[in-house]
Amino acid sequence: MNEHDTDPAAQEREAEGQGLSLRAGGLATSSSLIVLGCIVMYGSLQQGIGWDDAGPMPGYFPFYIGLLLALSSLGTALGTLAKWSKGRGDLTSRSQLRRVLGVFIPICVYAALMPYLGMYVASGLLIAWFMRRMAEPGATHSWLKTVAISVAVPVACYFIFTRWFEVPLYAGPIPAWFGY
């Protein structure tokens, strides 16, 4: 009798397939942070990283923060690669990864749509997506309820922030459509 016969967690992992390993997760995170650090450094170079008569130029401190981020992430990536042969621990199971991606991907689409549609329309679409697709099984919302909430929340945000607090949020093309 092996450990898979008695361990319910092992049987569940075997049944649903492997998800994301700790190694892959660590390398993906490290790589992303290295790229982010390099982007920060590049932008800082555009602003200037030296000193002038008034003191440090605008890119001085961000450059070194980006450098520290990139170097520390490179260290993490190299440490992960050095321990590669020590086994494959699981970071997530396949079903857990599917749930995370089910939230992460729509939020990336939301962020990508915001410059074109504005915050209000993009937010309404995101709310509708989550209400229709991400509800618990057996708890899907009617189309009427989905549309009502997906319109009411952005409209309420518009009035609260833009009209009452006078903190305009990016509305995209909507003001032009209504002659604002």
N, CA and C atoms as an extended XYZ file, in Angstrom:
540
Properties=species:S:1:pos:R:3:atomname:S:1:resname:S:1:resid:I:1 pbc="F F F"
N         0.849       -1.170        0.000 N   MET     1
C         0.000        0.000        0.000 CA  MET     1
C         0.903        1.243        0.000 C   MET     1
N         0.665        2.169       -0.959 N   ASN     2
C         1.488        3.369       -0.991 CA  ASN     2
C         0.749        4.541       -0.343 C   ASN     2
N         1.442        5.684       -0.259 N   GLU     3
C         0.858        6.822        0.445 CA  GLU     3
C        -0.368        7.392       -0.271 C   GLU     3
N        -0.464        7.191       -1.590 N   HIS     4
C        -1.607        7.720       -2.328 CA  HIS     4
C        -2.897        6.981       -1.989 C   HIS     4
N        -2.792        5.755       -1.509 N   ASP     5
C        -3.986        4.998       -1.147 CA  ASP     5
C        -4.622        5.520        0.132 C   ASP     5
N        -3.843        6.116        1.013 N   THR     6
C        -4.375        6.551        2.302 CA  THR     6
C        -4.476        8.056        2.441 C   THR     6
N        -3.800        8.815        1.620 N   ASP     7
C        -3.791       10.267        1.748 CA  ASP     7
C        -4.859       10.873        0.834 C   ASP     7
N        -5.981       11.408        1.410 N   PRO     8
C        -7.042       11.990        0.574 CA  PRO     8
C        -6.560       13.183       -0.243 C   PRO     8
N        -5.656       13.992        0.319 N   ALA     9
C        -5.155       15.146       -0.428 CA  ALA     9
C        -4.368       14.701       -1.651 C   ALA     9
N        -3.577       13.635       -1.509 N   ALA    10
C        -2.810       13.117       -2.651 CA  ALA    10
C        -3.746       12.558       -3.710 C   ALA    10
N        -4.806       11.875       -3.274 N   GLN    11
C        -5.774       11.345       -4.238 CA  GLN    11
C        -6.464       12.476       -4.986 C   GLN    11
N        -6.786       13.562       -4.265 N   GLU    12
C        -7.443       14.708       -4.907 CA  GLU    12
C        -6.505       15.354       -5.922 C   GLU    12
N        -5.221       15.535       -5.556 N   ARG    13
C        -4.250       16.118       -6.486 CA  ARG    13
C        -4.102       15.266       -7.730 C   ARG    13
N        -4.069       13.944       -7.528 N   GLU    14
C        -3.923       13.031       -8.650 CA  GLU    14
C        -5.152       13.096       -9.553 C   GLU    14
N        -6.327       13.222       -8.947 N   ALA    15
C        -7.569       13.240       -9.719 CA  ALA    15
C        -7.703       14.504      -10.555 C   ALA    15
N        -7.256       15.634      -10.039 N   GLU    16
C        -7.461       16.882      -10.781 CA  GLU    16
C        -6.224       17.313      -11.560 C   GLU    16
N        -5.159       16.574      -11.497 N   GLY    17
C        -3.950       16.920      -12.226 CA  GLY    17
C        -3.141       17.938      -11.449 C   GLY    17
N        -1.916       18.145      -11.917 N   GLN    18
C        -1.049       19.064      -11.218 CA  GLN    18
C        -1.384       20.495      -11.581 C   GLN    18
N        -1.239       21.349      -10.600 N   GLY    19
C        -1.457       22.768      -10.819 CA  GLY    19
C        -0.136       23.470      -11.040 C   GLY    19
N         0.046       24.571      -10.390 N   LEU    20
C         1.253       25.370      -10.518 CA  LEU    20
C         2.248       24.954       -9.445 C   LEU    20
N         3.473       24.675       -9.841 N   SER    21
C         4.490       24.261       -8.876 CA  SER    21
C         5.078       25.491       -8.189 C   SER    21
N         5.676       25.263       -7.042 N   LEU    22
C         6.369       26.340       -6.339 CA  LEU    22
C         7.494       26.912       -7.198 C   LEU    22
N         8.188       26.038       -7.914 N   ARG    23
C         9.284       26.493       -8.769 CA  ARG    23
C         8.768       27.425       -9.861 C   ARG    23
N         7.730       26.995      -10.548 N   ALA    24
C         7.182       27.818      -11.639 CA  ALA    24
C         6.630       29.127      -11.104 C   ALA    24
N         5.941       29.068       -9.972 N   GLY    25
C         5.413       30.287       -9.363 CA  GLY    25
C         6.513       31.241       -8.947 C   GLY    25
N         7.570       30.698       -8.341 N   GLY    26
C         8.691       31.532       -7.932 CA  GLY    26
C         9.409       32.160       -9.108 C   GLY    26
N         9.623       31.369      -10.157 N   LEU    27
C        10.290       31.914      -11.348 CA  LEU    27
C         9.423       32.936      -12.073 C   LEU    27
N         8.128       32.685      -12.147 N   ALA    28
C         7.232       33.641      -12.809 CA  ALA    28
C         7.189       34.958      -12.042 C   ALA    28
N         7.094       34.876      -10.723 N   THR    29
C         7.068       36.091       -9.914 CA  THR    29
C         8.390       36.835      -10.008 C   THR    29
N         9.497       36.117       -9.873 N   SER    30
C        10.820       36.745       -9.970 CA  SER    30
C        11.014       37.401      -11.329 C   SER    30
N        10.653       36.693      -12.377 N   SER    31
C        10.810       37.243      -13.734 CA  SER    31
C         9.966       38.498      -13.916 C   SER    31
N         8.742       38.467      -13.428 N   SER    32
C         7.873       39.641      -13.537 CA  SER    32
C         8.459       40.833      -12.796 C   SER    32
N         9.010       40.588      -11.620 N   LEU    33
C         9.590       41.682      -10.844 CA  LEU    33
C        10.901       42.186      -11.442 C   LEU    33
N        11.654       41.313      -12.089 N   ILE    34
C        12.860       41.763      -12.797 CA  ILE    34
C        12.457       42.699      -13.934 C   ILE    34
N        11.442       42.301      -14.696 N   VAL    35
C        10.963       43.145      -15.796 CA  VAL    35
C        10.444       44.477      -15.258 C   VAL    35
N         9.676       44.435      -14.175 N   LEU    36
C         9.163       45.668      -13.581 CA  LEU    36
C        10.310       46.568      -13.126 C   LEU    36
N        11.323       46.003      -12.468 N   GLY    37
C        12.481       46.789      -12.045 CA  GLY    37
C        13.193       47.426      -13.228 C   GLY    37
N        13.309       46.685      -14.319 N   CYS    38
C        13.963       47.227      -15.523 CA  CYS    38
C        13.130       48.346      -16.146 C   CYS    38
N        11.825       48.202      -16.125 N   ILE    39
C        10.956       49.268      -16.647 CA  ILE    39
C        11.113       50.527      -15.809 C   ILE    39
N        11.146       50.373      -14.493 N   VAL    40
C        11.336       51.522      -13.604 CA  VAL    40
C        12.689       52.180      -13.871 C   VAL    40
N        13.730       51.372      -14.034 N   MET    41
C        15.057       51.936      -14.302 CA  MET    41
C        15.080       52.667      -15.636 C   MET    41
N        14.461       52.087      -16.661 N   TYR    42
C        14.431       52.736      -17.973 CA  TYR    42
C        13.710       54.084      -17.898 C   TYR    42
N        12.550       54.094      -17.250 N   GLY    43
C        11.814       55.350      -17.097 CA  GLY    43
C        12.600       56.376      -16.297 C   GLY    43
N        13.325       55.914      -15.299 N   SER    44
C        14.129       56.820      -14.479 CA  SER    44
C        15.269       57.420      -15.290 C   SER    44
N        15.865       56.618      -16.164 N   LEU    45
C        16.927       57.145      -17.026 CA  LEU    45
C        16.393       58.249      -17.931 C   LEU    45
N        15.158       58.121      -18.360 N   GLN    46
C        14.545       59.155      -19.194 CA  GLN    46
C        14.380       60.465      -18.410 C   GLN    46
N        14.162       60.358      -17.101 N   GLN    47
C        13.969       61.532      -16.252 CA  GLN    47
C        15.296       62.119      -15.764 C   GLN    47
N        16.323       61.326      -15.829 N   GLY    48
C        17.630       61.746      -15.326 CA  GLY    48
C        17.874       61.176      -13.940 C   GLY    48
N        19.050       60.550      -13.763 N   ILE    49
C        19.323       59.919      -12.473 CA  ILE    49
C        20.511       60.564      -11.760 C   ILE    49
N        21.019       61.632      -12.322 N   GLY    50
C        22.177       62.283      -11.711 CA  GLY    50
C        21.764       63.354      -10.717 C   GLY    50
N        22.687       64.251      -10.474 N   TRP    51
C        22.462       65.375       -9.573 CA  TRP    51
C        22.610       66.653      -10.382 C   TRP    51
N        21.796       67.646      -10.048 N   ASP    52
C        21.974       68.969      -10.640 CA  ASP    52
C        22.120       69.988       -9.505 C   ASP    52
N        22.012       71.247       -9.809 N   ASP    53
C        22.216       72.285       -8.790 CA  ASP    53
C        21.209       72.201       -7.645 C   ASP    53
N        20.015       71.708       -7.921 N   ALA    54
C        18.966       71.628       -6.895 CA  ALA    54
C        18.994       70.321       -6.113 C   ALA    54
N        19.846       69.396       -6.506 N   GLY    55
C        19.896       68.113       -5.810 CA  GLY    55
C        19.669       66.968       -6.775 C   GLY    55
N        19.122       65.858       -6.283 N   PRO    56
C        18.926       64.701       -7.172 CA  PRO    56
C        17.868       64.984       -8.236 C   PRO    56
N        18.104       64.462       -9.421 N   MET    57
C        17.142       64.614      -10.514 CA  MET    57
C        15.945       63.697      -10.257 C   MET    57
N        14.828       63.892      -10.975 N   PRO    58
C        13.597       63.149      -10.670 CA  PRO    58
C        13.707       61.635      -10.726 C   PRO    58
N        14.611       61.100      -11.531 N   GLY    59
C        14.702       59.652      -11.655 CA  GLY    59
C        15.698       58.997      -10.715 C   GLY    59
N        16.371       59.795       -9.884 N   TYR    60
C        17.451       59.263       -9.049 CA  TYR    60
C        16.964       58.164       -8.107 C   TYR    60
N        16.025       58.470       -7.249 N   PHE    61
C        15.563       57.485       -6.271 CA  PHE    61
C        14.785       56.333       -6.918 C   PHE    61
N        13.880       56.611       -7.862 N   PRO    62
C        13.193       55.478       -8.511 CA  PRO    62
C        14.154       54.527       -9.224 C   PRO    62
N        15.234       55.069       -9.807 N   PHE    63
C        16.202       54.211      -10.484 CA  PHE    63
C        16.791       53.189       -9.520 C   PHE    63
N        17.212       53.646       -8.367 N   TYR    64
C        17.840       52.732       -7.412 CA  TYR    64
C        16.833       51.785       -6.769 C   TYR    64
N        15.603       52.203       -6.627 N   ILE    65
C        14.560       51.287       -6.151 CA  ILE    65
C        14.327       50.197       -7.192 C   ILE    65
N        14.250       50.582       -8.471 N   GLY    66
C        14.103       49.601       -9.547 CA  GLY    66
C        15.291       48.660       -9.617 C   GLY    66
N        16.500       49.199       -9.409 N   LEU    67
C        17.705       48.370       -9.422 CA  LEU    67
C        17.668       47.349       -8.282 C   LEU    67
N        17.303       47.796       -7.080 N   LEU    68
C        17.202       46.874       -5.942 CA  LEU    68
C        16.135       45.810       -6.182 C   LEU    68
N        15.008       46.211       -6.753 N   LEU    69
C        13.938       45.260       -7.057 CA  LEU    69
C        14.423       44.209       -8.057 C   LEU    69
N        15.079       44.664       -9.115 N   ALA    70
C        15.561       43.734      -10.145 CA  ALA    70
C        16.636       42.808       -9.592 C   ALA    70
N        17.577       43.351       -8.827 N   LEU    71
C        18.655       42.512       -8.296 CA  LEU    71
C        18.147       41.509       -7.265 C   LEU    71
N        17.259       41.938       -6.382 N   SER    72
C        16.740       40.997       -5.383 CA  SER    72
C        15.895       39.913       -6.053 C   SER    72
N        15.147       40.268       -7.077 N   SER    73
C        14.357       39.275       -7.799 CA  SER    73
C        15.243       38.328       -8.586 C   SER    73
N        16.341       38.841       -9.120 N   LEU    74
C        17.303       37.978       -9.791 CA  LEU    74
C        17.898       36.982       -8.797 C   LEU    74
N        18.197       37.449       -7.584 N   GLY    75
C        18.684       36.552       -6.546 CA  GLY    75
C        17.678       35.469       -6.206 C   GLY    75
N        16.416       35.833       -6.120 N   THR    76
C        15.364       34.848       -5.852 CA  THR    76
C        15.276       33.836       -6.992 C   THR    76
N        15.344       34.306       -8.231 N   ALA    77
C        15.273       33.406       -9.387 CA  ALA    77
C        16.464       32.444       -9.399 C   ALA    77
N        17.642       32.963       -9.124 N   LEU    78
C        18.828       32.098       -9.103 CA  LEU    78
C        18.750       31.084       -7.968 C   LEU    78
N        18.229       31.508       -6.806 N   GLY    79
C        18.041       30.576       -5.697 CA  GLY    79
C        17.053       29.483       -6.041 C   GLY    79
N        15.989       29.837       -6.749 N   THR    80
C        14.998       28.852       -7.183 CA  THR    80
C        15.632       27.860       -8.151 C   THR    80
N        16.408       28.365       -9.087 N   LEU    81
C        17.075       27.480      -10.051 CA  LEU    81
C        18.097       26.580       -9.362 C   LEU    81
N        18.782       27.088       -8.343 N   ALA    82
C        19.788       26.288       -7.639 CA  ALA    82
C        19.155       25.125       -6.873 C   ALA    82
N        17.920       25.306       -6.428 N   LYS    83
C        17.226       24.259       -5.663 CA  LYS    83
C        16.296       23.435       -6.548 C   LYS    83
N        16.435       23.537       -7.850 N   TRP    84
C        15.505       22.922       -8.796 CA  TRP    84
C        15.338       21.422       -8.585 C   TRP    84
N        16.388       20.730       -8.257 N   SER    85
C        16.331       19.271       -8.178 CA  SER    85
C        15.745       18.758       -6.871 C   SER    85
N        15.390       19.615       -5.949 N   LYS    86
C        14.924       19.165       -4.633 CA  LYS    86
C        13.450       18.791       -4.600 C   LYS    86
N        12.795       18.727       -5.725 N   GLY    87
C        11.394       18.315       -5.729 CA  GLY    87
C        10.476       19.398       -6.247 C   GLY    87
N         9.259       19.010       -6.433 N   ARG    88
C         8.295       19.882       -7.062 CA  ARG    88
C         7.232       20.302       -6.081 C   ARG    88
N         7.288       20.953       -5.074 N   GLY    89
C         6.157       21.284       -4.224 CA  GLY    89
C         5.078       22.015       -4.992 C   GLY    89
N         3.847       21.797       -4.624 N   ASP    90
C         2.738       22.463       -5.302 CA  ASP    90
C         2.433       23.807       -4.658 C   ASP    90
N         2.289       24.819       -5.486 N   LEU    91
C         1.833       26.117       -5.025 CA  LEU    91
C         0.313       26.130       -5.017 C   LEU    91
N        -0.272       25.623       -6.084 N   THR    92
C        -1.728       25.522       -6.176 CA  THR    92
C        -2.092       24.234       -6.895 C   THR    92
N        -3.308       23.816       -6.677 N   SER    93
C        -3.832       22.701       -7.461 CA  SER    93
C        -4.404       23.287       -8.752 C   SER    93
N        -4.752       22.441       -9.659 N   ARG    94
C        -5.304       22.911      -10.936 CA  ARG    94
C        -6.617       23.664      -10.731 C   ARG    94
N        -7.484       23.174       -9.846 N   SER    95
C        -8.760       23.855       -9.623 CA  SER    95
C        -8.546       25.205       -8.933 C   SER    95
N        -7.589       25.285       -8.014 N   GLN    96
C        -7.290       26.562       -7.377 CA  GLN    96
C        -6.728       27.550       -8.387 C   GLN    96
N        -5.839       27.089       -9.247 N   LEU    97
C        -5.262       27.942      -10.273 CA  LEU    97
C        -6.345       28.439      -11.224 C   LEU    97
N        -7.271       27.577      -11.569 N   ARG    98
C        -8.383       27.957      -12.446 CA  ARG    98
C        -9.208       29.071      -11.801 C   ARG    98
N        -9.457       28.978      -10.513 N   ARG    99
C       -10.228       30.018       -9.815 CA  ARG    99
C        -9.468       31.341       -9.765 C   ARG    99
N        -8.163       31.266       -9.517 N   VAL   100
C        -7.356       32.483       -9.479 CA  VAL   100
C        -7.346       33.145      -10.855 C   VAL   100
N        -7.127       32.356      -11.899 N   LEU   101
C        -7.125       32.913      -13.252 CA  LEU   101
C        -8.497       33.435      -13.645 C   LEU   101
N        -9.553       32.835      -13.083 N   GLY   102
C       -10.905       33.301      -13.346 CA  GLY   102
C       -11.162       34.699      -12.809 C   GLY   102
N       -10.354       35.140      -11.870 N   VAL   103
C       -10.434       36.509      -11.348 CA  VAL   103
C        -9.360       37.379      -12.002 C   VAL   103
N        -8.161       36.839      -12.146 N   PHE   104
C        -7.032       37.620      -12.655 CA  PHE   104
C        -7.239       38.063      -14.105 C   PHE   104
N        -7.670       37.177      -14.957 N   ILE   105
C        -7.822       37.509      -16.379 CA  ILE   105
C        -8.889       38.587      -16.592 C   ILE   105
N       -10.092       38.471      -15.996 N   PRO   106
C       -11.053       39.564      -16.179 CA  PRO   106
C       -10.558       40.915      -15.644 C   PRO   106
N        -9.770       40.908      -14.575 N   ILE   107
C        -9.253       42.173      -14.059 CA  ILE   107
C        -8.219       42.753      -15.026 C   ILE   107
N        -7.422       41.907      -15.668 N   CYS   108
C        -6.490       42.398      -16.692 CA  CYS   108
C        -7.247       42.988      -17.877 C   CYS   108
N        -8.320       42.330      -18.289 N   VAL   109
C        -9.153       42.854      -19.378 CA  VAL   109
C        -9.765       44.189      -18.955 C   VAL   109
N       -10.227       44.277      -17.727 N   TYR   110
C       -10.786       45.518      -17.168 CA  TYR   110
C        -9.763       46.643      -17.248 C   TYR   110
N        -8.539       46.374      -16.811 N   ALA   111
C        -7.487       47.394      -16.851 CA  ALA   111
C        -7.158       47.788      -18.284 C   ALA   111
N        -7.198       46.830      -19.208 N   ALA   112
C        -6.904       47.128      -20.612 CA  ALA   112
C        -8.022       47.933      -21.265 C   ALA   112
N        -9.259       47.699      -20.855 N   LEU   113
C       -10.396       48.412      -21.441 CA  LEU   113
C       -10.576       49.820      -20.875 C   LEU   113
N       -10.109       50.046      -19.661 N   MET   114
C       -10.350       51.324      -18.993 CA  MET   114
C        -9.892       52.541      -19.792 C   MET   114
N        -8.720       52.531      -20.438 N   PRO   115
C        -8.337       53.719      -21.209 CA  PRO   115
C        -9.264       54.006      -22.388 C   PRO   115
N        -9.919       52.982      -22.909 N   TYR   116
C       -10.769       53.145      -24.092 CA  TYR   116
C       -12.237       53.393      -23.736 C   TYR   116
N       -12.722       52.733      -22.702 N   LEU   117
C       -14.127       52.839      -22.333 CA  LEU   117
C       -14.363       53.735      -21.129 C   LEU   117
N       -13.337       54.045      -20.396 N   GLY   118
C       -13.477       54.816      -19.174 CA  GLY   118
C       -13.748       53.894      -18.000 C   GLY   118
N       -13.603       54.450      -16.810 N   MET   119
C       -13.756       53.650      -15.602 CA  MET   119
C       -15.186       53.159      -15.409 C   MET   119
N       -16.149       53.989      -15.747 N   TYR   120
C       -17.545       53.654      -15.447 CA  TYR   120
C       -18.053       52.497      -16.308 C   TYR   120
N       -17.832       52.555      -17.608 N   VAL   121
C       -18.296       51.488      -18.492 CA  VAL   121
C       -17.518       50.195      -18.217 C   VAL   121
N       -16.202       50.316      -18.078 N   ALA   122
C       -15.392       49.128      -17.798 CA  ALA   122
C       -15.807       48.490      -16.469 C   ALA   122
N       -16.079       49.304      -15.469 N   SER   123
C       -16.506       48.772      -14.167 CA  SER   123
C       -17.856       48.074      -14.271 C   SER   123
N       -18.769       48.657      -15.022 N   GLY   124
C       -20.070       48.014      -15.227 CA  GLY   124
C       -19.926       46.656      -15.900 C   GLY   124
N       -19.062       46.582      -16.896 N   LEU   125
C       -18.830       45.300      -17.573 CA  LEU   125
C       -18.190       44.279      -16.639 C   LEU   125
N       -17.245       44.722      -15.807 N   LEU   126
C       -16.599       43.815      -14.858 CA  LEU   126
C       -17.608       43.292      -13.830 C   LEU   126
N       -18.438       44.168      -13.327 N   ILE   127
C       -19.462       43.745      -12.361 CA  ILE   127
C       -20.403       42.730      -13.003 C   ILE   127
N       -20.834       43.004      -14.226 N   ALA   128
C       -21.738       42.080      -14.926 CA  ALA   128
C       -21.058       40.727      -15.135 C   ALA   128
N       -19.792       40.746      -15.523 N   TRP   129
C       -19.057       39.493      -15.733 CA  TRP   129
C       -19.040       38.660      -14.463 C   TRP   129
N       -18.674       39.290      -13.360 N   PHE   130
C       -18.584       38.543      -12.109 CA  PHE   130
C       -19.954       38.072      -11.627 C   PHE   130
N       -20.963       38.857      -11.832 N   MET   131
C       -22.293       38.426      -11.389 CA  MET   131
C       -22.799       37.237      -12.189 C   MET   131
N       -22.522       37.223      -13.480 N   ARG   132
C       -23.043       36.146      -14.327 CA  ARG   132
C       -22.139       34.910      -14.342 C   ARG   132
N       -20.830       35.106      -14.354 N   ARG   133
C       -19.927       33.978      -14.572 CA  ARG   133
C       -19.250       33.436      -13.318 C   ARG   133
N       -19.098       34.265      -12.307 N   MET   134
C       -18.318       33.847      -11.154 CA  MET   134
C       -19.176       33.605       -9.913 C   MET   134
N       -20.469       33.598      -10.066 N   ALA   135
C       -21.337       33.321       -8.921 CA  ALA   135
C       -21.171       31.863       -8.504 C   ALA   135
N       -21.461       31.594       -7.260 N   GLU   136
C       -21.409       30.222       -6.773 CA  GLU   136
C       -22.379       29.364       -7.578 C   GLU   136
N       -22.065       28.097       -7.766 N   PRO   137
C       -22.978       27.220       -8.515 CA  PRO   137
C       -24.374       27.234       -7.896 C   PRO   137
N       -25.363       27.402       -8.743 N   GLY   138
C       -26.749       27.438       -8.286 CA  GLY   138
C       -27.178       28.807       -7.792 C   GLY   138
N       -26.284       29.801       -7.835 N   ALA   139
C       -26.624       31.134       -7.327 CA  ALA   139
C       -26.471       32.188       -8.409 C   ALA   139
N       -26.699       31.835       -9.661 N   THR   140
C       -26.559       32.818      -10.729 CA  THR   140
C       -27.639       33.881      -10.586 C   THR   140
N       -27.288       35.076      -10.997 N   HIS   141
C       -28.200       36.209      -10.883 CA  HIS   141
C       -28.963       36.386      -12.188 C   HIS   141
N       -30.173       36.874      -12.087 N   SER   142
C       -30.973       37.112      -13.290 CA  SER   142
C       -30.338       38.240      -14.102 C   SER   142
N       -30.682       38.288      -15.390 N   TRP   143
C       -30.167       39.350      -16.238 CA  TRP   143
C       -30.644       40.714      -15.763 C   TRP   143
N       -31.889       40.803      -15.309 N   LEU   144
C       -32.423       42.077      -14.823 CA  LEU   144
C       -31.609       42.579      -13.630 C   LEU   144
N       -31.346       41.710      -12.674 N   LYS   145
C       -30.555       42.078      -11.502 CA  LYS   145
C       -29.122       42.438      -11.907 C   LYS   145
N       -28.547       41.672      -12.824 N   THR   146
C       -27.180       41.935      -13.282 CA  THR   146
C       -27.078       43.294      -13.947 C   THR   146
N       -27.989       43.593      -14.857 N   VAL   147
C       -27.960       44.881      -15.558 CA  VAL   147
C       -28.226       46.024      -14.577 C   VAL   147
N       -29.177       45.845      -13.686 N   ALA   148
C       -29.503       46.901      -12.722 CA  ALA   148
C       -28.296       47.247      -11.849 C   ALA   148
N       -27.641       46.261      -11.318 N   ILE   149
C       -26.488       46.520      -10.440 CA  ILE   149
C       -25.293       47.012      -11.238 C   ILE   149
N       -25.086       46.460      -12.435 N   SER   150
C       -23.948       46.855      -13.271 CA  SER   150
C       -24.069       48.289      -13.763 C   SER   150
N       -25.273       48.811      -13.821 N   VAL   151
C       -25.473       50.210      -14.198 CA  VAL   151
C       -25.517       51.093      -12.946 C   VAL   151
N       -26.178       50.634      -11.901 N   ALA   152
C       -26.366       51.452      -10.701 CA  ALA   152
C       -25.052       51.754       -9.984 C   ALA   152
N       -24.163       50.795       -9.878 N   VAL   153
C       -22.906       51.025       -9.139 CA  VAL   153
C       -22.038       52.082       -9.837 C   VAL   153
N       -21.767       51.990      -11.149 N   PRO   154
C       -20.972       53.044      -11.783 CA  PRO   154
C       -21.665       54.417      -11.763 C   PRO   154
N       -22.978       54.434      -11.904 N   VAL   155
C       -23.701       55.712      -11.835 CA  VAL   155
C       -23.562       56.303      -10.432 C   VAL   155
N       -23.705       55.473       -9.408 N   ALA   156
C       -23.528       55.960       -8.034 CA  ALA   156
C       -22.103       56.472       -7.829 C   ALA   156
N       -21.114       55.764       -8.345 N   CYS   157
C       -19.720       56.218       -8.232 CA  CYS   157
C       -19.518       57.545       -8.944 C   CYS   157
N       -20.149       57.713      -10.090 N   TYR   158
C       -20.050       58.970      -10.823 CA  TYR   158
C       -20.566       60.126       -9.972 C   TYR   158
N       -21.746       59.969       -9.418 N   PHE   159
C       -22.315       61.053       -8.620 CA  PHE   159
C       -21.526       61.293       -7.336 C   PHE   159
N       -21.114       60.229       -6.672 N   ILE   160
C       -20.372       60.384       -5.418 CA  ILE   160
C       -19.037       61.073       -5.655 C   ILE   160
N       -18.261       60.572       -6.607 N   PHE   161
C       -16.919       61.113       -6.787 CA  PHE   161
C       -16.883       62.376       -7.647 C   PHE   161
N       -17.487       62.310       -8.834 N   THR   162
C       -17.358       63.422       -9.772 CA  THR   162
C       -18.233       64.609       -9.386 C   THR   162
N       -19.453       64.362       -9.012 N   ARG   163
C       -20.375       65.468       -8.724 CA  ARG   163
C       -20.269       65.973       -7.288 C   ARG   163
N       -20.321       65.084       -6.309 N   TRP   164
C       -20.393       65.525       -4.925 CA  TRP   164
C       -19.024       65.853       -4.339 C   TRP   164
N       -18.050       64.980       -4.516 N   PHE   165
C       -16.715       65.244       -3.974 CA  PHE   165
C       -15.832       66.012       -4.949 C   PHE   165
N       -16.295       66.188       -6.174 N   GLU   166
C       -15.567       66.893       -7.222 CA  GLU   166
C       -14.171       66.309       -7.448 C   GLU   166
N       -14.120       64.980       -7.451 N   VAL   167
C       -12.901       64.245       -7.775 CA  VAL   167
C       -13.199       63.468       -9.049 C   VAL   167
N       -12.918       64.066      -10.206 N   PRO   168
C       -13.285       63.392      -11.453 CA  PRO   168
C       -12.457       62.136      -11.693 C   PRO   168
N       -13.138       61.063      -12.012 N   LEU   169
C       -12.494       59.821      -12.401 CA  LEU   169
C       -12.539       59.744      -13.925 C   LEU   169
N       -11.627       59.031      -14.516 N   TYR   170
C       -11.556       58.982      -15.973 CA  TYR   170
C       -12.834       58.362      -16.541 C   TYR   170
N       -13.557       59.141      -17.306 N   ALA   171
C       -14.837       58.701      -17.850 CA  ALA   171
C       -14.730       58.176      -19.268 C   ALA   171
N       -13.581       58.307      -19.908 N   GLY   172
C       -13.439       57.817      -21.271 CA  GLY   172
C       -14.256       58.639      -22.234 C   GLY   172
N       -14.859       58.012      -23.233 N   PRO   173
C       -15.605       58.751      -24.253 CA  PRO   173
C       -17.007       59.175      -23.830 C   PRO   173
N       -17.471       58.772      -22.667 N   ILE   174
C       -18.847       59.051      -22.251 CA  ILE   174
C       -19.171       60.540      -22.239 C   ILE   174
N       -18.341       61.419      -21.670 N   PRO   175
C       -18.704       62.838      -21.668 CA  PRO   175
C       -18.924       63.391      -23.075 C   PRO   175
N       -18.128       62.949      -24.044 N   ALA   176
C       -18.300       63.432      -25.421 CA  ALA   176
C       -19.636       62.955      -26.004 C   ALA   176
N       -20.067       61.740      -25.598 N   TRP   177
C       -21.319       61.219      -26.112 CA  TRP   177
C       -22.501       62.066      -25.657 C   TRP   177
N       -22.396       62.631      -24.466 N   PHE   178
C       -23.498       63.400      -23.907 CA  PHE   178
C       -23.268       64.895      -23.948 C   PHE   178
N       -22.241       65.315      -24.657 N   GLY   179
C       -21.991       66.729      -24.851 CA  GLY   179
C       -21.337       67.432      -23.665 C   GLY   179
N       -20.642       66.718      -22.815 N   TYR   180
C       -19.966       67.356      -21.675 CA  TYR   180
C       -18.630       67.868      -22.097 C   TYR   180
